[in-house]
């Protein structure tokens, strides 16, 4: 399966061939807050570089910065972004700046009325965790009681309104339920299913026992891509010896939290140092910093990159070098 066939990731050959300091930004993620009403056991939490909550004006400034380079897709996350009272207004502002896809990563616990308001405001891509197919495991994975039923109902509601992908984070608590979780997610009419091992749990041996319902797999491009990779001994996370040593994805992707820009969302979640501050800088200056980081950083020599880089990102970075080898 080609990367450009997986719409969520926007990783096309055209992008790989043309990414530069002045090309359009493709997919950027802004953390609005480190506050969350869940206590997921696999969550890495915040650190000195990411803790804090943005004001509405601070969030708009980041949107303005990104849209100055024609940002195509934005994701708001946290923490839990629905805790921000200005979220619907921020979404409306972002759409007014020409962003085509406004995505939201949420734990799915907010009131249904808020999610309906966010769809009305312009959110057209929801990513919601669905780490279980029953309340007992679901509440364990959320770290709070009586949450699963609300999450399930909101996923079902939003799936009738717009694009919804569910993320299934795997560890020893829920891995044995993987097939049941996937089949249950399918009954909710979601748009796609993303399975990923938690950063602390990346059991390649267990991944050899895979979900294999072809009727369901053909409905979900991201799920099918990942299952095919497993079968070809490509794990969700990690870089192999033959893979690229550079993170070309950084050229037009970005994660920002608390006034700092990071190599990627995974590096940020794993506590890596930011590439730099965004304060007082133009987008051109920030992208120049990122290019210098790309050229100086060997992903194979970095434990975070080598152990945690996602399969789609690894494949894209390899593709960039393949397409540009004669340039």
N, C-alpha and C positions, 0 to 999 in steps of 0.2 A: 504494500500500500504506500502511495506517495504522500509525503507530508502535506502537500497542498490540498489533499482530499480530506484532511482533518481540519475543519473550519476553525475550531477552538484555538488552534495554535498559530494560524496565519503564517506558516513557514513554507513559502513558495520558492520555486527556483528563481523567479523574477526578483524576489526580495534578496535571495542569496547572492545574486549576480550584481545587484545595484546598491547595496547598502553602503553608505558613505557618511561623512560628517554632515552632509547637507540633504541627504535623502529623508523622506518622511519618517517620523517616528511611527512605530507599528503597534506596540502593545506595552503600555506602562501601567504600573501598579502603585497606588498611593495608600499608605496605611493612615487611616484617620485617627485611630486611637489604639492604645494597648489594653484598654479596658474590655473585659468580656464577662458575660454572665454564665459561661460554661467553664468547666475545669477538666478539659480533655486530658487524659493521662499522657498522651504522646506529644502534647503541645510544648514547644520550646520556650514559650513566654517571651517577655521583652528583656532588653538589656540597656546599658547606659546610652547606646546610640539610637535606640528605637522607642524608648518609653516616652509617654506623653500623649496629649490629645491636641489635635489641630483645631484652631478656630475656623469659622466659616471663611473669613478673609484669607487666612493662611492656606486653606485648601484651594480657594479660587486662584491664589497666586501661583500655585503649582500647576493648576489646569492651564492658566495663561502661559506659563513657561513652556509647557509641552505643546500646546496648540500653536505656539509661535513657529513650531517645526511640523505643523500639519499632522498632529497625532491622529491616528485612525481608531485605535481601540484603547479604552481605559478600564482599569479594574479598581474599585474601591474595596478595601479590606481593613482588617484590624489584627488583633482584637475583634470586636463585633461592631461593624459599622452602623448597624441599625440603632445602636445606642446614641448616635449623634442626632440631635433634634433638627439639625439643618440639612439632613441627608437628601430629602426630596428636592429642596431648593438647589443644592449643589448639583444634583443630577440634571435639573432643568438648565442650570447655567452651563454645564458641560455640553449638553446637546446644542445649546445656542452658539457655542464656539465651534461647531462643526464636527464634533466627534461622532463617528458612525455607530460605534458599539460601546455602550456603557454597561459594564459587567459589575456584578456585586457578589463578593464572597461572604456568605452569611451562614450562621449555624442553624437558621431556619426557625428560631424560637420567638421571633417578634409577632405581634398581632397580625392576623391576616389582612386587616384593613390597611396597615402600614405597607405591606407588600403590594397590595392593589394600588395604593397611592404611588409607590415607586415605579410600577409599570406605567401608570398614567404619566408620571414625570419623564419617563424615557429610558428606564432600565430595560434592556432587551437581552440580557444574558445573566442568569443566576447560577451560581455554583454553591451547592448546599451539601454539607456532610451528611452521609447516610451510612453509618458504620455498623448497622445492624438491621435485622429484619424482625426484631421483637423488642418489646419495651425493656425487658430485663438487661439484655446486652446493650441496648441503645443507651439506657441511662448510665450504665457502667462506662461506656465510651465517652459520654458527655460529661461525666463527673458530677451530675446533678440528678435529682429525682424527678420523675414525672415530666420529662422533656420530650421523650420519643414520639408520643402521640401527636403533640403539637407540630413537631418537625415533619412528621409523615403527612399530616393534613395540609401543611403549607406547601410541601413539594407537590402534592396532588393538585392543589389549587393553581399554583404558578405554572405547572406543566400544561394547563389548559389555556394559559394566557400568553406564554412566550417560551423562549429557549431556556431549558433547565438541564444542567448536567449535575449529577450527584457524584461526590467524591467518597470513595470507600478507602479509608486509611486502615491498613492491616497490621495487626500484631497478634500475639498469642491469644488475646482475649476473644478475637472474632474470626481468625483465619479459617477455622473449620466450618464457619457459616457462610463462606464466600459465595458458593453457588446459590444458596438460599437468598442471600442479600441481593445478588444480581437479578434473580428471578422476581423477587419482590419489587425491586426498583422498576423493572419492566412493567409491572402491573400498574404503577403510578403514572405511566405514559411519559416518562422523562425523555429528554432529547438525546442524552448520552450518559455513559457511565465511565468514570475514571477510577481505576484501582491503582493504589500506590502503597508501598510499604512505608511505615513510619521510619524516620531517620534512625531511630534506635534499633530497628528490627528490619533486617533485610535478608531473610532466610531463603537463599537460592534453592536449597533442597526441597523446601515445602512448595515452592512455585512450580515444581515439576508436576505436581498434581493440580491440574487446571480445570477450570470451567470449560465445557465443550458443547454447549447447546447451540448448534449452528443457526437455528431459527432466531434465537436472540442475538447472537453475535453479528449477524448480517444487518441488524437494525442499528447498531451502535458503532460508528467508525473508530472512536477513541478506544473503546473496549476491545474491538477486534484487533486493532493495531497492537495493543499491549499484549494480548493473548498470543498473537503471532510472534511477537518478540520473545516472549517466554519460551515458546516452543523451539525457537532458534537460539536458545541459551543467551538471550540478551535480557538482563535484568532491568527492572524499572530504574534503578539507580546504579551509577558507577561508570567509569571510563575504562575501556580496555587499552592494551598497549598499542594497538594499531590506530586508535582514535586521535583526532586533532589535539594539539597541545594549546590551542588558543580558543577563547570564548568570543567568537565573532558575533554571537547573538547580542552582545552588549552594545553593539554599534547603534541599534535602533530600538532596543528594549531597555527598560529602566524600572527600578524599584526605589521609591523614596519614602523615608520615615523620619519624622522629627528633624526635618531640614537637612538630611543627609541622603546622598544617592549611593546605592549599593550595586555590586556587580549583577546580582539577580535576587529574586525573592528568596531562593533557597539559602544563598550565602547570608542574606540578612537574617533569616530565621535561625540559622546555625551560629549566629553570633560573630560573624566575620566583621572586620573593620570596614567602614564605608570607603568608597573611592574618594569621596570628598564632600564638602558642604555645598549646598546650592545657594547659600545666602550671598546676595550681591553679585551673582554671576549670571551671564547670559546663557542661553541654551547652547550656543556655539562653544563657549568656554567649557561648559560641563561636558559636552561631547568630546572635546579635545582631551580632557582629563581621562575620559573613558577609553579613547583610542590609545593613549599612552599606557593605560592599565592593561589593555588587551595585548599590546606588544611586549610588555615586560613580565606578564604573569603566565607561568607554565602551569596549566591546569593539572598536569600529571604530578607535579611536585606539591600540590596543595591537597591536603587531606579532605577538606570540605568538597572541593570540586571532584576529586578522583573517586570519592566514595558516594557522593550524593547527586551528581549531575544527572538529570532525567534523560531517559532514552530519546525523546524527541529533540532535546537540545543537543545531545551528542550527535545525533544523525544530521541535524541542521549544520552544526559546525563542520562536520566532515564534508557535507555537501558544498558549503562555501568554498572550501579549499579545492574540491574537485572541479568546481565550475570556474575557478579563478586561477588554476595552476599555470596557465599559459600567459596570464596577464603580467 
